[in-house]
Amino acid sequence: MINIIYLDKQGHNWDSLLTLILFITLNLKKMIDINLLLAWGATYKKISSGESIFREGQLCSYYFQLVSGNVRWINIDAEGRECIHSIIEPGESFGEFPLFDDGPYAASAIAETDCILIRLYKPTFINLLKENTSLLFDFTRLLTKRLRFRYSVIRTFACHNPETRIINLINHLKTEGKNFCKECYQLKLTRQQIACMTGLRVETVIRTMRLMHEKGDLVICKGKVYCKDMIEVITI
């Protein structure tokens, strides 16, 4: 039996909502199988767009995995500017570092859209990993890939060429199958999000991507960006 105790039934068709969650559960490429999480006592929670899931500096109490919607994983500087580390998609986990080192969150998680997530109490999650060592290796691989990407981003920050920064981001997302439509190859990020992920100004992103379109590296049609193939980085 599915234990959904956090969803607000007011204004929703409860049977339809259960059907939606079951459909998502069966069709996601999951980090951890949702049925396994539920068997260990995980619960669903509904988050409204713009709502904070956790904030930088807070202590960690749960393992989080996204079921539907999108979450941006960010740091905010003293002037209120966002640095986006990732746009979390359904099936992905996020905020894992404190689960393993007992430190506070190094970044904040904000709902980009209305979301449904599943969460498991931290001590229970650790016991789950102890009894399922293959999952521990999966997390080691996941965190290593994220650190590798952060190193590549930091390296491009030393480059003053905005095109290189944007290409590095696009190639990484295509490699990971993230933030791209698998059927039409549309990049599902706004220019503002790309700017926050590359440390560039929005105007610079718009101008640079227009030049990339003229060179044939990507296609811009009715304001939407499409990129089918990896983009070659040419260094001079």
C-alpha positions as CSV (number, residue, x, y, z in Angstrom):
1,M,0.0,0.0,0.0
2,I,1.3,3.5,-0.9
3,N,1.6,5.8,2.1
4,I,1.0,9.3,0.8
5,I,0.6,11.5,3.9
6,Y,1.8,14.9,2.8
7,L,-0.3,15.6,-0.3
8,D,-3.1,18.1,0.1
9,K,-6.3,16.4,-1.2
10,Q,-8.2,19.7,-1.4
11,G,-9.0,20.6,-5.0
12,H,-7.5,17.4,-6.4
13,N,-9.1,14.2,-7.6
14,W,-7.4,11.7,-5.2
15,D,-7.8,8.7,-7.5
16,S,-6.3,10.6,-10.5
17,L,-3.4,11.8,-8.3
18,L,-2.7,8.2,-7.2
19,T,-2.8,7.1,-10.9
20,L,-0.4,9.9,-11.9
21,I,2.1,8.9,-9.1
22,L,1.9,5.3,-10.1
23,F,2.4,6.1,-13.8
24,I,5.5,8.2,-12.9
25,T,6.8,5.5,-10.6
26,L,6.7,2.9,-13.3
27,N,8.1,5.0,-16.1
28,L,11.0,6.9,-14.5
29,K,14.6,6.0,-14.8
30,K,15.1,6.1,-11.0
31,M,18.1,6.7,-8.8
32,I,16.5,4.4,-6.2
33,D,13.4,2.3,-7.0
34,I,10.5,4.2,-5.5
35,N,8.9,0.9,-4.3
36,L,12.1,0.2,-2.3
37,L,12.0,3.6,-0.8
38,L,8.3,3.2,0.2
39,A,9.1,-0.2,1.7
40,W,11.6,1.5,4.0
41,G,9.1,4.1,5.1
42,A,9.6,7.0,2.6
43,T,6.7,9.4,2.1
44,Y,5.7,11.7,-0.8
45,K,5.6,15.5,-0.4
46,K,4.1,18.2,-2.6
47,I,6.1,21.4,-3.1
48,S,4.8,24.5,-4.7
49,S,6.7,26.5,-7.3
50,G,9.2,28.9,-5.6
51,E,9.1,27.0,-2.3
52,S,12.3,26.1,-0.6
53,I,13.0,22.4,0.1
54,F,16.1,23.2,2.1
55,R,18.5,26.1,2.5
56,E,22.3,26.4,2.4
57,G,23.6,26.0,6.0
58,Q,20.7,23.9,7.2
59,L,21.2,20.4,8.7
60,C,20.1,17.4,6.7
61,S,17.3,15.2,7.9
62,Y,16.2,13.4,4.7
63,Y,17.2,11.8,1.5
64,F,15.3,13.5,-1.4
65,Q,14.4,12.1,-4.8
66,L,12.3,14.0,-7.3
67,V,9.2,12.4,-8.7
68,S,7.8,15.2,-10.9
69,G,8.6,18.8,-11.7
70,N,11.9,20.5,-11.6
71,V,14.2,21.8,-8.8
72,R,17.1,24.2,-9.1
73,W,20.1,23.6,-6.9
74,I,21.7,26.9,-6.2
75,N,23.9,29.2,-4.1
76,I,22.9,32.8,-3.6
77,D,25.5,35.5,-3.1
78,A,25.3,38.6,-0.9
79,E,23.7,40.6,-3.7
80,G,21.0,38.0,-4.2
81,R,22.4,36.6,-7.5
82,E,22.0,32.9,-8.1
83,C,24.6,30.4,-9.1
84,I,22.8,27.4,-10.5
85,H,24.6,24.1,-10.1
86,S,22.0,22.0,-11.7
87,I,18.3,21.8,-12.7
88,I,17.1,18.6,-11.1
89,E,14.8,16.5,-13.2
90,P,12.3,13.7,-12.3
91,G,14.1,10.5,-11.1
92,E,17.2,12.4,-9.8
93,S,18.3,12.7,-6.2
94,F,19.7,15.9,-4.8
95,G,21.4,17.3,-1.6
96,E,23.3,14.1,-0.9
97,F,26.6,15.4,0.5
98,P,25.3,15.9,4.1
99,L,23.9,12.4,4.1
100,F,27.5,11.2,4.1
101,D,29.6,13.8,5.9
102,D,27.0,15.0,8.5
103,G,27.8,18.6,7.5
104,P,25.2,21.3,6.6
105,Y,23.8,21.8,3.1
106,A,26.3,23.5,0.8
107,A,23.6,24.8,-1.5
108,S,19.8,25.4,-1.5
109,A,17.1,23.5,-3.3
110,I,14.2,25.6,-4.7
111,A,11.2,24.2,-6.6
112,E,11.4,25.5,-10.1
113,T,7.8,24.3,-10.8
114,D,5.2,22.5,-8.7
115,C,6.9,19.3,-7.6
116,I,6.2,16.0,-6.0
117,L,9.2,14.5,-4.2
118,I,9.8,11.4,-2.1
119,R,11.9,11.6,1.0
120,L,13.4,9.1,3.5
121,Y,14.6,9.8,7.0
122,K,18.4,10.1,7.0
123,P,19.2,7.3,9.5
124,T,16.8,5.0,7.7
125,F,18.5,5.9,4.4
126,I,21.9,5.0,5.8
127,N,20.6,1.6,6.9
128,L,19.1,1.1,3.4
129,L,22.6,1.6,1.9
130,K,24.2,-0.7,4.4
131,E,21.8,-3.5,3.3
132,N,22.0,-2.6,-0.4
133,T,25.7,-2.1,-1.2
134,S,25.1,-1.8,-4.9
135,L,23.3,1.5,-4.2
136,L,26.3,2.8,-2.3
137,F,28.4,2.2,-5.5
138,D,25.7,4.0,-7.5
139,F,26.0,7.0,-5.2
140,T,29.8,7.0,-5.4
141,R,29.6,7.0,-9.2
142,L,26.9,9.8,-9.1
143,L,28.9,12.1,-6.8
144,T,32.1,11.5,-8.7
145,K,30.4,12.5,-12.0
146,R,29.1,15.7,-10.3
147,L,32.5,16.6,-8.9
148,R,34.1,16.0,-12.3
149,F,31.6,18.4,-13.9
150,R,32.3,21.0,-11.3
151,Y,36.0,20.8,-12.0
152,S,35.3,21.3,-15.7
153,V,33.1,24.3,-14.9
154,I,35.8,25.9,-12.7
155,R,38.3,25.3,-15.5
156,T,36.2,27.1,-18.1
157,F,35.8,30.1,-15.6
158,A,39.5,30.8,-16.3
159,C,38.5,31.1,-20.0
160,H,37.2,34.5,-21.0
161,N,35.5,33.1,-24.1
162,P,31.7,32.8,-23.3
163,E,31.2,30.4,-26.2
164,T,33.5,27.9,-24.5
165,R,31.6,28.1,-21.3
166,I,28.3,27.5,-23.0
167,I,29.6,24.7,-25.1
168,N,31.0,23.0,-22.0
169,L,27.6,23.1,-20.4
170,I,25.7,21.9,-23.4
171,N,28.0,19.0,-24.1
172,H,27.8,18.0,-20.4
173,L,24.0,18.0,-20.4
174,K,23.9,16.1,-23.7
175,T,26.3,13.5,-22.3
176,E,24.2,13.1,-19.1
177,G,20.9,13.2,-21.0
178,K,19.8,16.1,-18.8
179,N,17.6,19.1,-19.6
180,F,17.2,18.0,-23.2
181,C,14.1,16.6,-25.0
182,K,15.1,13.1,-26.2
183,E,12.8,13.3,-29.3
184,C,13.4,16.8,-30.7
185,Y,16.8,17.7,-29.0
186,Q,15.4,20.9,-27.5
187,L,17.4,22.4,-24.7
188,K,15.0,22.8,-21.8
189,L,16.9,25.7,-20.1
190,T,16.1,29.4,-20.3
191,R,18.8,32.0,-21.2
192,Q,18.7,33.2,-17.6
193,Q,19.3,29.6,-16.3
194,I,22.2,29.2,-18.7
195,A,23.7,32.5,-17.5
196,C,23.4,31.4,-13.8
197,M,25.1,28.1,-14.6
198,T,28.0,29.6,-16.6
199,G,28.6,32.8,-14.6
200,L,27.8,35.0,-17.7
201,R,25.4,37.9,-18.2
202,V,22.1,37.1,-19.8
203,E,22.8,39.5,-22.6
204,T,26.1,37.7,-23.3
205,V,24.4,34.3,-23.4
206,I,21.8,35.6,-25.9
207,R,24.4,37.2,-28.1
208,T,26.8,34.2,-28.0
209,M,24.1,31.7,-28.7
210,R,22.9,33.7,-31.7
211,L,26.4,33.6,-33.1
212,M,26.5,29.8,-32.4
213,H,23.3,29.5,-34.4
214,E,24.8,31.5,-37.3
215,K,27.8,29.1,-37.3
216,G,25.5,26.0,-37.3
217,D,26.5,24.8,-33.8
218,L,22.9,24.9,-32.7
219,V,19.5,25.9,-34.0
220,I,17.3,28.7,-32.6
221,C,13.7,28.6,-33.8
222,K,10.9,30.8,-32.3
223,G,13.1,31.4,-29.3
224,K,13.7,27.7,-28.6
225,V,17.2,26.2,-28.8
226,Y,17.9,22.8,-30.4
227,C,21.2,20.9,-30.5
228,K,21.4,17.4,-31.8
229,D,25.1,16.7,-31.8
230,M,28.0,17.4,-29.4
231,I,29.7,20.7,-30.2
232,E,33.4,20.8,-30.9
233,V,35.5,23.2,-28.9
234,I,38.2,24.8,-31.0
235,T,41.0,26.4,-29.1
236,I,43.3,29.0,-30.7
